[in-house]
């Protein structure tokens, strides 16, 4: 009987916590990297050089750059002491990734390892190039940007082509965001208001 009471109390606490979170702005909800983030195209590098270094051809690169302009790229982070779950929502679909910190994930010829220390999430990936032969190593780090007046996340990607030693750096910036569902609801309300 006592365990039922504790569960009921926990449910009420969870509900009030959820209600409090809904009243906060995205920036107030953001703690470290946890939560939804939207790509800020005005301050971010495009992926053009990054994708070219991976060996992708011109048409898919142009399509990827165009897609980012048409639909906001969103990322969500759920970080615990032992793992991170990353959800990426783009025009081309949604990708979910789960990483246990320090444990390599092998998928075919691709190996990925994640670490999280002092507020910085680092995901290291080794894989073959799409075209052109050889392997690359991607060091993808994210942290809250201390040099900004506004709360934003800085993603710094360093792609190394191992056979040549060439490195391509890409800087991307994200702002706190509502969930995709909330953004869609707000867009629908704006459309209704414009139609009236």
One Martini backbone bead per residue (centre of mass of N, CA, C, O) as a GRO file, in nm:
protein
  196
    1UNK     BB    1   0.057   0.063  -0.020
    2UNK     BB    2   0.299   0.258   0.002
    3UNK     BB    3   0.391   0.232  -0.297
    4UNK     BB    4   0.137   0.360  -0.417
    5UNK     BB    5   0.168   0.636  -0.284
    6UNK     BB    6   0.444   0.707  -0.402
    7UNK     BB    7   0.351   0.696  -0.695
    8UNK     BB    8   0.135   0.913  -0.676
    9UNK     BB    9   0.322   1.138  -0.584
   10UNK     BB   10   0.509   1.123  -0.834
   11UNK     BB   11   0.294   1.193  -1.044
   12UNK     BB   12   0.229   1.474  -0.936
   13UNK     BB   13   0.515   1.586  -0.955
   14UNK     BB   14   0.544   1.538  -1.260
   15UNK     BB   15   0.305   1.715  -1.347
   16UNK     BB   16   0.405   1.984  -1.220
   17UNK     BB   17   0.672   1.987  -1.372
   18UNK     BB   18   0.550   1.990  -1.659
   19UNK     BB   19   0.388   2.251  -1.620
   20UNK     BB   20   0.632   2.433  -1.559
   21UNK     BB   21   0.781   2.383  -1.830
   22UNK     BB   22   0.553   2.500  -2.019
   23UNK     BB   23   0.593   2.805  -1.898
   24UNK     BB   24   0.857   2.805  -2.022
   25UNK     BB   25   1.103   2.887  -2.200
   26UNK     BB   26   1.342   2.749  -2.389
   27UNK     BB   27   1.577   2.889  -2.237
   28UNK     BB   28   1.483   2.798  -1.948
   29UNK     BB   29   1.492   2.483  -2.017
   30UNK     BB   30   1.782   2.502  -2.073
   31UNK     BB   31   2.026   2.249  -1.978
   32UNK     BB   32   2.274   2.276  -2.113
   33UNK     BB   33   2.175   2.056  -2.379
   34UNK     BB   34   1.902   2.009  -2.300
   35UNK     BB   35   1.683   1.973  -2.558
   36UNK     BB   36   1.576   2.198  -2.792
   37UNK     BB   37   1.722   2.285  -3.120
   38UNK     BB   38   1.787   2.554  -3.355
   39UNK     BB   39   1.904   2.638  -3.647
   40UNK     BB   40   2.125   2.912  -3.731
   41UNK     BB   41   2.176   3.036  -4.045
   42UNK     BB   42   2.303   3.328  -3.996
   43UNK     BB   43   2.574   3.189  -3.824
   44UNK     BB   44   2.616   2.941  -4.006
   45UNK     BB   45   2.752   2.700  -4.161
   46UNK     BB   46   2.759   2.516  -4.415
   47UNK     BB   47   2.784   2.173  -4.553
   48UNK     BB   48   2.950   2.179  -4.816
   49UNK     BB   49   3.251   2.113  -4.733
   50UNK     BB   50   3.190   1.865  -4.562
   51UNK     BB   51   3.055   1.688  -4.787
   52UNK     BB   52   3.291   1.701  -4.987
   53UNK     BB   53   3.499   1.560  -4.794
   54UNK     BB   54   3.320   1.291  -4.790
   55UNK     BB   55   3.243   1.255  -5.122
   56UNK     BB   56   3.024   1.415  -5.229
   57UNK     BB   57   2.820   1.524  -5.461
   58UNK     BB   58   2.678   1.810  -5.581
   59UNK     BB   59   2.369   1.749  -5.575
   60UNK     BB   60   2.337   1.654  -5.276
   61UNK     BB   61   2.454   1.912  -5.156
   62UNK     BB   62   2.247   2.116  -5.267
   63UNK     BB   63   2.002   1.973  -5.139
   64UNK     BB   64   2.091   2.007  -4.841
   65UNK     BB   65   2.110   2.317  -4.837
   66UNK     BB   66   1.818   2.371  -4.927
   67UNK     BB   67   1.669   2.215  -4.699
   68UNK     BB   68   1.771   2.405  -4.465
   69UNK     BB   69   1.608   2.658  -4.578
   70UNK     BB   70   1.309   2.523  -4.566
   71UNK     BB   71   1.387   2.351  -4.297
   72UNK     BB   72   1.419   2.326  -3.976
   73UNK     BB   73   1.678   2.235  -3.777
   74UNK     BB   74   1.657   1.980  -3.526
   75UNK     BB   75   1.766   1.926  -3.179
   76UNK     BB   76   1.793   1.662  -2.929
   77UNK     BB   77   1.884   1.638  -2.577
   78UNK     BB   78   1.959   1.344  -2.360
   79UNK     BB   79   2.132   1.371  -2.059
   80UNK     BB   80   2.327   1.154  -1.874
   81UNK     BB   81   2.580   1.008  -1.694
   82UNK     BB   82   2.586   0.754  -1.935
   83UNK     BB   83   2.416   0.916  -2.167
   84UNK     BB   84   2.295   0.980  -2.512
   85UNK     BB   85   2.018   1.135  -2.680
   86UNK     BB   86   1.973   1.191  -3.032
   87UNK     BB   87   1.756   1.419  -3.211
   88UNK     BB   88   1.701   1.452  -3.563
   89UNK     BB   89   1.531   1.718  -3.747
   90UNK     BB   90   1.453   1.704  -4.090
   91UNK     BB   91   1.349   1.706  -4.405
   92UNK     BB   92   1.460   1.394  -4.449
   93UNK     BB   93   1.414   1.345  -4.134
   94UNK     BB   94   1.457   1.116  -3.858
   95UNK     BB   95   1.721   1.088  -3.610
   96UNK     BB   96   1.839   0.833  -3.389
   97UNK     BB   97   2.072   0.849  -3.106
   98UNK     BB   98   2.274   0.619  -2.904
   99UNK     BB   99   2.507   0.683  -2.625
  100UNK     BB  100   2.753   0.535  -2.452
  101UNK     BB  101   2.988   0.636  -2.261
  102UNK     BB  102   3.290   0.505  -2.406
  103UNK     BB  103   3.118   0.330  -2.618
  104UNK     BB  104   3.150   0.172  -2.895
  105UNK     BB  105   2.989   0.202  -3.217
  106UNK     BB  106   2.917  -0.055  -3.453
  107UNK     BB  107   2.853   0.007  -3.819
  108UNK     BB  108   3.027  -0.163  -3.988
  109UNK     BB  109   3.263   0.093  -4.090
  110UNK     BB  110   3.138   0.240  -3.834
  111UNK     BB  111   3.269   0.446  -3.560
  112UNK     BB  112   3.130   0.542  -3.234
  113UNK     BB  113   3.208   0.801  -2.982
  114UNK     BB  114   3.112   0.920  -2.653
  115UNK     BB  115   3.140   1.229  -2.461
  116UNK     BB  116   3.105   1.392  -2.119
  117UNK     BB  117   3.256   1.709  -2.027
  118UNK     BB  118   3.214   2.006  -1.895
  119UNK     BB  119   2.956   2.049  -2.105
  120UNK     BB  120   3.084   1.850  -2.330
  121UNK     BB  121   3.000   1.713  -2.640
  122UNK     BB  122   3.161   1.417  -2.787
  123UNK     BB  123   3.173   1.296  -3.129
  124UNK     BB  124   3.337   1.011  -3.265
  125UNK     BB  125   3.407   0.938  -3.619
  126UNK     BB  126   3.470   0.644  -3.815
  127UNK     BB  127   3.506   0.642  -4.183
  128UNK     BB  128   3.428   0.616  -4.495
  129UNK     BB  129   3.415   0.746  -4.784
  130UNK     BB  130   3.191   0.780  -5.030
  131UNK     BB  131   3.418   0.916  -5.215
  132UNK     BB  132   3.773   0.857  -5.301
  133UNK     BB  133   3.857   0.721  -5.065
  134UNK     BB  134   3.915   0.639  -4.763
  135UNK     BB  135   3.933   0.796  -4.446
  136UNK     BB  136   3.750   0.935  -4.167
  137UNK     BB  137   3.744   1.193  -3.906
  138UNK     BB  138   3.497   1.293  -3.662
  139UNK     BB  139   3.478   1.594  -3.467
  140UNK     BB  140   3.189   1.644  -3.250
  141UNK     BB  141   3.110   1.944  -3.085
  142UNK     BB  142   2.920   2.049  -2.784
  143UNK     BB  143   2.823   2.378  -2.655
  144UNK     BB  144   2.790   2.637  -2.471
  145UNK     BB  145   2.808   2.971  -2.566
  146UNK     BB  146   3.009   3.199  -2.395
  147UNK     BB  147   3.038   3.437  -2.634
  148UNK     BB  148   2.731   3.492  -2.587
  149UNK     BB  149   2.452   3.674  -2.503
  150UNK     BB  150   2.300   3.439  -2.597
  151UNK     BB  151   2.151   3.141  -2.592
  152UNK     BB  152   2.381   2.896  -2.726
  153UNK     BB  153   2.487   2.649  -2.954
  154UNK     BB  154   2.802   2.493  -3.027
  155UNK     BB  155   2.914   2.350  -3.333
  156UNK     BB  156   3.217   2.154  -3.382
  157UNK     BB  157   3.360   2.049  -3.688
  158UNK     BB  158   3.616   1.792  -3.757
  159UNK     BB  159   3.738   1.689  -4.072
  160UNK     BB  160   3.946   1.407  -4.143
  161UNK     BB  161   4.171   1.315  -4.393
  162UNK     BB  162   4.389   1.062  -4.352
  163UNK     BB  163   4.556   1.048  -4.630
  164UNK     BB  164   4.617   1.389  -4.629
  165UNK     BB  165   4.534   1.576  -4.361
  166UNK     BB  166   4.284   1.708  -4.414
  167UNK     BB  167   4.083   1.990  -4.291
  168UNK     BB  168   3.736   2.046  -4.187
  169UNK     BB  169   3.562   2.329  -4.071
  170UNK     BB  170   3.254   2.356  -3.867
  171UNK     BB  171   3.009   2.608  -3.779
  172UNK     BB  172   2.737   2.580  -3.546
  173UNK     BB  173   2.414   2.729  -3.452
  174UNK     BB  174   2.191   2.717  -3.164
  175UNK     BB  175   1.859   2.756  -3.052
  176UNK     BB  176   1.623   2.755  -2.852
  177UNK     BB  177   1.334   2.525  -2.858
  178UNK     BB  178   1.068   2.398  -2.950
  179UNK     BB  179   0.890   2.159  -3.040
  180UNK     BB  180   0.770   2.044  -3.332
  181UNK     BB  181   0.473   2.041  -3.240
  182UNK     BB  182   0.466   2.336  -3.138
  183UNK     BB  183   0.553   2.469  -3.403
  184UNK     BB  184   0.312   2.364  -3.568
  185UNK     BB  185   0.091   2.493  -3.395
  186UNK     BB  186   0.187   2.790  -3.431
  187UNK     BB  187   0.168   2.791  -3.743
  188UNK     BB  188  -0.137   2.730  -3.759
  189UNK     BB  189  -0.227   2.983  -3.603
  190UNK     BB  190  -0.101   3.187  -3.802
  191UNK     BB  191  -0.264   3.095  -4.049
  192UNK     BB  192  -0.544   3.154  -3.930
  193UNK     BB  193  -0.497   3.458  -3.877
  194UNK     BB  194  -0.433   3.530  -4.179
  195UNK     BB  195  -0.718   3.428  -4.294
  196UNK     BB  196  -0.909   3.647  -4.128
   0.00000   0.00000   0.00000
